[in-house]
Amino acid sequence: MVDDKMCVGVLKDSMMLRIDPTMHGTLLKKEGCREMDFTKRPMRGMVFVDSFALETDRELGDWIQIALEFNPRAKASKKK
């Protein structure tokens, strides 16, 4: 969570990222990136990145930076 908004997470061997929905199609073309289908249906603006695409500090940092750049424009979840 960054500023009370989902940003980055880990599920098994993949990292989950909240990204700019306008970049969704472009980022899916990157090796190791795939649609987040945790709920059995694709979620635009959310992707999984497989561990083999995160082996170096630079690779990990580049993906995290993508999520952090979108975070200020992302909408926060409604508080319960």
VENZIHU-V341197 format. One record per residue. N is the residue number from 1. RES is the residue in one letter. SS is DSSP state (~ for helix, > for strand, _ for the rest). OMEGA is omega in whole degrees, -180 to 180 (none if undefined). Layout:
# VENZIHU-V341197
n;res;ss;omega
N;RES;SS;OMEGA
N;RES;SS;OMEGA
This chain:
# VENZIHU-V341197
n;res;ss;omega
1;M;_;174
2;V;>;-178
3;D;_;180
4;D;_;179
5;K;>;176
6;M;_;-179
7;C;_;-176
8;V;>;176
9;G;>;-180
10;V;>;175
11;L;>;-176
12;K;_;-178
13;D;_;-178
14;S;>;174
15;M;>;177
16;M;>;180
17;L;>;170
18;R;>;-173
19;I;_;174
20;D;_;-179
21;P;~;179
22;T;~;179
23;M;~;-173
24;H;~;-177
25;G;~;180
26;T;~;-178
27;L;~;178
28;L;~;179
29;K;_;180
30;K;_;-179
31;E;_;178
32;G;_;-180
33;C;>;179
34;R;>;-180
35;E;>;174
36;M;_;-178
37;D;_;-177
38;F;_;-179
39;T;_;-179
40;K;_;172
41;R;_;-177
42;P;_;178
43;M;_;180
44;R;_;-179
45;G;_;177
46;M;>;179
47;V;>;169
48;F;>;172
49;V;>;-178
50;D;>;-174
51;S;~;-179
52;F;~;178
53;A;~;-177
54;L;~;-172
55;E;_;180
56;T;_;177
57;D;~;-179
58;R;~;179
59;E;~;179
60;L;~;-179
61;G;~;179
62;D;~;179
63;W;~;179
64;I;~;179
65;Q;~;178
66;I;~;179
67;A;~;-179
68;L;~;179
69;E;~;179
70;F;~;-173
71;N;~;-179
72;P;_;-180
73;R;_;-179
74;A;_;178
75;K;_;177
76;A;_;175
77;S;_;176
78;K;_;179
79;K;_;178
80;K;_;none
